[in-house]
Amino acid sequence: MTVNPIGRIAKIGAVLGAASDIARRGRGAAKVVGTIFEHLGKRGPYKALQKLTKGKKGAIQAHHILEVRFLERWGHKAAEGPAVILSKVEHNQITQALRQKLPYGMKKDESVMSQVREAYREVYTKYGHSDWLQDIEHYFP
């Protein structure tokens, strides 16, 4: 696995910022902050990861590695789709990058699959997460 040191530093900064916000809120914050780093980067089914992010005040979030709109369009359950836990900042950055490449209102037939695959490859590679592609490859014929 290739590690992008600049990306890793940015992720740590984003999580520390979120943790700092939580810490200022008071009671129970230390427990929340302590588990943020424990869960960051974990991959698995969305439903399981969503449970790990509960109570973290949005500092970490479960990200569908393949968006719900494509999972459901192609006959899969979103709750069972592959996911990863990200900081709120990184989640927003990746989601926005994907939406720029794959705007809402795209055709709903299978001809769009190659465009979707390529967009995910570009975005995840740009953000240092090309290893996530293995989690979604089986969704494409």
C-alpha positions as CSV (number, residue, x, y, z in Angstrom):
1,M,0.0,0.0,0.0
2,T,1.3,3.4,-0.9
3,V,1.1,6.1,1.7
4,N,0.9,9.7,0.7
5,P,2.6,11.6,3.6
6,I,1.1,14.9,2.7
7,G,-2.3,13.4,2.6
8,R,-1.8,11.6,5.9
9,I,-0.7,14.9,7.6
10,A,-3.8,16.7,6.2
11,K,-6.1,13.9,7.5
12,I,-4.5,14.1,10.9
13,G,-4.9,17.8,11.0
14,A,-8.6,17.5,10.0
15,V,-9.3,15.0,12.7
16,L,-7.4,17.0,15.3
17,G,-9.5,20.0,14.4
18,A,-12.7,18.0,14.8
19,A,-11.5,16.5,18.0
20,S,-10.7,20.0,19.3
21,D,-14.2,21.1,18.5
22,I,-15.6,18.1,20.4
23,A,-13.3,18.7,23.4
24,R,-14.6,22.3,23.8
25,R,-18.1,20.9,24.2
26,G,-17.3,19.4,27.5
27,R,-18.4,16.2,29.2
28,G,-17.7,13.0,27.5
29,A,-15.5,14.6,25.0
30,A,-12.3,12.8,26.1
31,K,-13.9,9.4,25.3
32,V,-15.1,10.6,21.9
33,V,-11.7,12.1,21.0
34,G,-10.0,8.9,22.1
35,T,-12.0,6.7,19.7
36,I,-11.7,8.9,16.7
37,F,-8.2,7.8,15.9
38,E,-9.1,4.2,16.7
39,H,-11.7,4.0,14.0
40,L,-10.3,6.3,11.3
41,G,-9.6,4.4,8.1
42,K,-11.5,1.2,9.0
43,R,-13.3,-0.4,6.1
44,G,-16.3,-2.7,6.1
45,P,-20.0,-2.7,5.3
46,Y,-21.6,0.7,5.7
47,K,-24.1,-0.5,8.3
48,A,-21.4,-1.7,10.6
49,L,-19.2,1.3,10.2
50,Q,-22.1,3.7,10.8
51,K,-22.5,2.2,14.3
52,L,-18.8,3.0,15.0
53,T,-19.3,6.7,14.1
54,K,-22.4,7.1,16.3
55,G,-21.9,9.6,19.1
56,K,-18.8,11.1,17.6
57,K,-20.5,14.4,16.8
58,G,-19.8,14.1,13.1
59,A,-16.1,14.3,13.5
60,I,-15.8,10.9,11.8
61,Q,-18.2,9.6,9.2
62,A,-18.9,6.4,7.3
63,H,-18.3,7.0,3.6
64,H,-19.9,4.7,1.0
65,I,-16.9,3.7,-1.3
66,L,-19.4,3.3,-4.1
67,E,-22.2,5.9,-3.7
68,V,-25.7,4.9,-2.7
69,R,-27.2,6.1,-6.0
70,F,-25.1,3.6,-7.9
71,L,-25.4,0.7,-5.5
72,E,-29.2,1.0,-5.5
73,R,-29.4,1.7,-9.2
74,W,-27.5,-1.6,-9.8
75,G,-29.6,-3.6,-7.5
76,H,-27.6,-3.6,-4.3
77,K,-28.4,-2.6,-0.7
78,A,-26.7,0.6,0.4
79,A,-26.4,-0.6,4.0
80,E,-24.3,-3.6,2.9
81,G,-22.1,-1.6,0.5
82,P,-18.4,-1.1,1.1
83,A,-17.5,1.8,3.3
84,V,-14.6,3.5,5.1
85,I,-14.5,5.8,8.1
86,L,-13.2,9.3,7.3
87,S,-12.8,12.6,9.0
88,K,-15.7,15.0,8.3
89,V,-13.3,17.2,6.2
90,E,-12.0,14.4,4.1
91,H,-15.4,12.9,3.6
92,N,-16.7,16.3,2.3
93,Q,-13.6,16.7,0.0
94,I,-14.0,13.3,-1.6
95,T,-17.8,13.5,-1.9
96,Q,-17.5,16.9,-3.7
97,A,-14.8,15.6,-6.0
98,L,-17.0,12.6,-7.0
99,R,-20.0,14.8,-7.5
100,Q,-18.0,17.0,-9.9
101,K,-17.0,14.0,-11.9
102,L,-20.4,12.3,-11.6
103,P,-23.2,14.9,-11.4
104,Y,-26.7,13.9,-10.4
105,G,-29.0,13.3,-13.3
106,M,-26.7,11.0,-15.2
107,K,-28.2,8.3,-17.5
108,K,-29.5,5.3,-15.6
109,D,-28.4,2.6,-18.0
110,E,-25.4,0.3,-17.8
111,S,-23.5,2.3,-20.4
112,V,-22.6,4.8,-17.6
113,M,-20.7,2.1,-15.6
114,S,-17.3,2.7,-17.4
115,Q,-17.6,6.4,-16.7
116,V,-18.4,5.7,-13.1
117,R,-15.5,3.3,-12.7
118,E,-13.0,5.8,-14.2
119,A,-14.3,8.7,-12.0
120,Y,-13.8,6.6,-8.9
121,R,-10.3,5.6,-10.1
122,E,-9.3,9.2,-10.7
123,V,-10.7,10.6,-7.4
124,Y,-9.5,7.9,-5.1
125,T,-6.1,7.9,-6.7
126,K,-5.9,11.7,-6.3
127,Y,-6.7,11.4,-2.6
128,G,-4.3,8.5,-2.0
129,H,-6.9,5.8,-1.6
130,S,-6.5,3.7,-4.8
131,D,-6.6,0.6,-2.5
132,W,-10.4,1.3,-2.1
133,L,-10.9,0.4,-5.7
134,Q,-10.5,-3.3,-4.9
135,D,-13.6,-3.0,-2.7
136,I,-15.8,-1.8,-5.5
137,E,-14.4,-3.6,-8.6
138,H,-16.8,-6.5,-8.4
139,Y,-19.8,-4.1,-8.9
140,F,-18.6,-3.4,-12.5
141,P,-18.9,-6.1,-15.2
